[in-house]
């Protein structure tokens, strides 16, 4: 969806944030200090920034960003400082949002998505060589556009946003087609078949859509080695 720079000196916190972001489809860059973070800003489309860094406060890095080449880069500040005056200071220094530690990863992701929407960033989900533009409802595989119907795209996007989780046919019908749809579970089977044909999938060794016998379907977790080249732009005009 987006390339997010996580600037956090605590390894455990940084790891937890990275895993949550990657599960949500984001590409993650990491830095433990302000000095490490600065050269990586040029690749970032959003920043999650810790207040207390070992070389300088995150607020100082934020000031330099706003006064320099990154006046509009979305920044979500993380801190254990929960006083109102601290939140006011972080926001006045240029943060777009503020989250107090400890925090729930669900809230972190929701706040990040809100920042990306406000910044006009298109939501692009990357799953190895498969790219899904969630705003335009367009898909491409290895740079080749896929001629998907609206329902095929919605089914693929639903599963791709939740890799590794198995969904029954009934759950997919309700989530993608809606509660009022009068079709049968065979509708899901037919759409999966059509998707596999367009993706060039071998049903016996699927790359993306996997059948779990007696349970339903899931989107396979793409190995890290199949991730696209860092910084790749899937569609013209993204950003």
Secondary structure per residue as TSV (DSSP state, phi and psi in degrees):
chain	resnum	aa	ss	phi	psi
A	1	X	-	360.0	-50.9
A	2	X	-	-151.1	159.6
A	3	X	E	-94.3	116.8
A	4	X	E	-115.4	127.6
A	5	X	E	-93.0	121.6
A	6	X	E	-102.6	113.5
A	7	X	E	-107.0	100.8
A	8	X	-	-154.3	128.6
A	9	X	S	-88.9	-13.8
A	10	X	-	-86.3	113.2
A	11	X	H	-56.5	-40.1
A	12	X	H	-66.2	-41.5
A	13	X	H	-67.1	-43.3
A	14	X	H	-61.5	-41.8
A	15	X	H	-64.0	-44.5
A	16	X	H	-61.8	-42.2
A	17	X	H	-66.1	-44.0
A	18	X	H	-59.6	-45.8
A	19	X	H	-63.5	-41.0
A	20	X	H	-64.2	-42.2
A	21	X	H	-66.7	-42.2
A	22	X	H	-66.2	-38.2
A	23	X	H	-63.4	-29.6
A	24	X	T	-83.7	-0.2
A	25	X	T	98.0	3.3
A	26	X	-	-84.3	152.9
A	27	X	E	-91.3	136.2
A	28	X	E	-118.3	131.7
A	29	X	E	-108.5	149.4
A	30	X	E	-128.6	148.3
A	31	X	E	-151.4	141.9
A	32	X	S	-101.3	-11.6
A	33	X	S	-138.3	165.4
A	34	X	H	-62.7	-39.3
A	35	X	H	-62.9	-41.8
A	36	X	H	-66.6	-34.5
A	37	X	H	-71.3	-37.8
A	38	X	H	-55.0	-50.7
A	39	X	H	-68.3	-17.6
A	40	X	H	-87.8	-9.0
A	41	X	G	-62.7	-30.2
A	42	X	G	-64.6	-22.3
A	43	X	G	-93.2	-15.5
A	44	X	-	-81.6	147.1
A	45	X	S	-110.2	-7.1
A	46	X	E	-163.7	156.7
A	47	X	E	-130.2	134.0
A	48	X	E	-107.6	115.6
A	49	X	E	-122.2	123.3
A	50	X	E	-77.1	144.6
A	51	X	S	-72.4	-48.0
A	52	X	-	-95.6	99.0
A	53	X	-	-108.6	155.2
A	54	X	S	-69.2	-26.7
A	55	X	S	-100.3	-28.0
A	56	X	S	-165.5	157.1
A	57	X	-	-62.4	146.3
A	58	X	H	-58.7	-29.4
A	59	X	H	-65.4	-31.2
A	60	X	H	-71.2	-42.0
A	61	X	H	-59.5	-42.2
A	62	X	H	-61.7	-42.5
A	63	X	H	-60.7	-43.4
A	64	X	H	-64.9	-36.0
A	65	X	H	-62.3	-48.1
A	66	X	H	-69.1	-31.2
A	67	X	H	-85.4	-14.1
A	68	X	T	-109.4	-126.2
A	69	X	T	-87.5	-0.4
A	70	X	-	-128.7	58.1
A	71	X	S	-70.6	-22.7
A	72	X	S	-118.2	4.4
A	73	X	-	-66.9	123.8
A	74	X	E	-61.8	132.3
A	75	X	E	-130.7	124.8
A	76	X	E	-107.8	119.0
A	77	X	E	-94.2	133.8
A	78	X	E	-108.7	137.4
A	79	X	E	-163.1	155.4
A	80	X	S	-87.2	-4.5
A	81	X	-	-83.2	108.4
A	82	X	-	-103.2	-2.1
A	83	X	S	-67.1	150.0
A	84	X	H	-58.3	-41.7
A	85	X	H	-63.0	-30.4
A	86	X	H	-70.6	-42.8
A	87	X	H	-62.8	-41.2
A	88	X	H	-62.4	-42.2
A	89	X	H	-63.2	-45.5
A	90	X	H	-59.7	-43.7
A	91	X	H	-69.2	-37.7
A	92	X	H	-70.2	-24.4
A	93	X	T	-79.6	-9.7
A	94	X	T	125.3	1.5
A	95	X	-	-68.5	145.1
A	96	X	S	-88.6	-25.6
A	97	X	E	-156.3	169.6
A	98	X	E	-145.6	130.6
A	99	X	E	-133.3	128.9
A	100	X	E	-91.8	136.0
A	101	X	S	-79.3	147.0
A	102	X	S	-72.7	153.8
A	103	X	-	-135.5	160.0
A	104	X	-	-88.0	135.8
A	105	X	H	-62.4	-29.1
A	106	X	H	-62.5	-40.2
A	107	X	H	-69.5	-39.7
A	108	X	H	-57.0	-48.3
A	109	X	H	-64.4	-40.8
A	110	X	H	-64.3	-41.7
A	111	X	H	-67.3	-38.7
A	112	X	H	-64.2	-44.9
A	113	X	H	-61.4	-37.9
A	114	X	H	-64.3	-40.4
A	115	X	H	-62.4	-43.3
A	116	X	H	-65.8	-37.8
A	117	X	H	-64.3	-44.8
A	118	X	H	-65.8	-29.4
A	119	X	T	-81.3	-6.3
A	120	X	T	81.6	12.2
A	121	X	-	-72.6	125.4
A	122	X	-	-68.0	143.2
A	123	X	-	-88.9	103.8
A	124	X	E	-116.8	121.3
A	125	X	E	-97.8	127.1
A	126	X	E	-107.9	126.7
A	127	X	E	-132.7	87.5
A	128	X	T	59.8	-128.5
A	129	X	T	-80.2	-1.3
A	130	X	E	-96.7	126.9
A	131	X	E	-122.3	131.5
A	132	X	E	-123.0	118.4
A	133	X	E	-88.6	104.1
A	134	X	T	-72.8	-22.5
A	135	X	T	-80.4	-46.8
A	136	X	T	-86.5	-9.6
A	137	X	T	56.0	50.0
A	138	X	E	-120.6	147.3
A	139	X	E	-132.3	148.4
A	140	X	E	-142.6	150.4
A	141	X	E	-126.3	118.3
A	142	X	T	53.0	39.6
A	143	X	T	83.1	-2.0
A	144	X	E	-101.7	122.2
A	145	X	E	-59.9	141.8
A	146	X	-	-104.6	128.1
A	147	X	-	-82.5	74.5
A	148	X	-	-93.4	144.6
A	149	X	-	-74.0	167.1
A	150	X	H	-58.2	-43.7
A	151	X	H	-70.5	-36.7
A	152	X	H	-61.9	-43.2
A	153	X	H	-63.2	-44.8
A	154	X	H	-63.4	-38.9
A	155	X	H	-66.6	-46.3
A	156	X	H	-63.1	-43.4
A	157	X	H	-65.4	-40.2
A	158	X	H	-59.2	-47.3
A	159	X	H	-70.6	-39.9
A	160	X	H	-66.5	-27.4
A	161	X	T	-76.9	-10.2
A	162	X	T	-132.7	57.7
A	163	X	T	-61.4	140.6
A	164	X	T	90.6	-18.6
A	165	X	-	-89.8	135.2
A	166	X	-	-90.7	133.0
A	167	X	B	-120.4	135.0
A	168	X	-	-72.2	164.3
A	169	X	H	-61.0	-38.8
A	170	X	H	-65.3	-39.7
A	171	X	H	-65.1	-39.3
A	172	X	H	-69.0	-38.7
A	173	X	I	-58.2	-46.5
A	174	X	I	-68.2	-41.4
A	175	X	I	-72.1	-39.4
A	176	X	I	-97.5	-42.0
A	177	X	I	-93.2	-24.8
A	178	X	-	100.6	158.3
A	179	X	T	-65.1	-27.9
A	180	X	T	-87.4	-2.5
A	181	X	-	-69.9	136.6
A	182	X	-	-98.6	8.1
A	183	X	-	-73.4	179.4
A	184	X	-	-112.1	167.3
A	185	X	T	-55.8	-22.9
A	186	X	H	-63.0	-23.6
A	187	X	H	-60.3	-41.5
A	188	X	H	-64.1	-45.5
A	189	X	H	-56.9	-43.7
A	190	X	H	-64.1	-41.3
A	191	X	H	-70.1	-36.1
A	192	X	H	-63.8	-41.8
A	193	X	H	-59.2	-45.5
A	194	X	H	-64.5	-40.4
A	195	X	H	-63.5	-42.2
A	196	X	H	-62.5	-38.2
A	197	X	H	-63.5	-43.5
A	198	X	H	-72.9	-27.8
A	199	X	H	-84.3	-7.9
A	200	X	T	69.7	34.3
A	201	X	-	-82.0	144.3
A	202	X	-	-93.6	111.9
A	203	X	G	-56.2	-27.2
A	204	X	G	-80.1	-20.6
A	205	X	G	-143.1	65.9
A	206	X	-	-67.7	144.8
A	207	X	S	-86.4	-31.0
A	208	X	S	-125.8	-57.9
A	209	X	E	-97.3	114.4
A	210	X	E	-111.9	133.8
A	211	X	E	-87.3	128.9
A	212	X	E	-107.2	107.5
A	213	X	T	-53.2	129.7
A	214	X	T	76.7	0.4
A	215	X	T	-125.9	-48.8
A	216	X	E	151.6	-135.4
A	217	X	E	-131.2	155.4
A	218	X	E	-148.5	158.6
A	219	X	E	-90.6	123.1
A	220	X	-	-66.8	143.4
A	221	X	-	-70.6	123.5
A	222	X	-	-78.0	126.7
A	223	X	-	-58.3	148.5
A	224	X	G	-56.5	-33.9
A	225	X	G	-66.6	-13.5
A	226	X	G	-99.1	5.0
A	227	X	S	-66.5	151.6
A	228	X	-	-70.3	167.2
A	229	X	-	-59.4	130.0
A	230	X	T	-53.7	136.2
A	231	X	T	83.5	0.0
A	232	X	-	-64.2	140.8
A	233	X	-	-109.5	114.7
A	234	X	-	-76.4	-30.7
A	235	X	S	-130.7	144.9
A	236	X	T	-61.9	138.3
A	237	X	T	86.5	2.2
A	238	X	-	-68.1	144.3
A	239	X	-	133.1	360.0
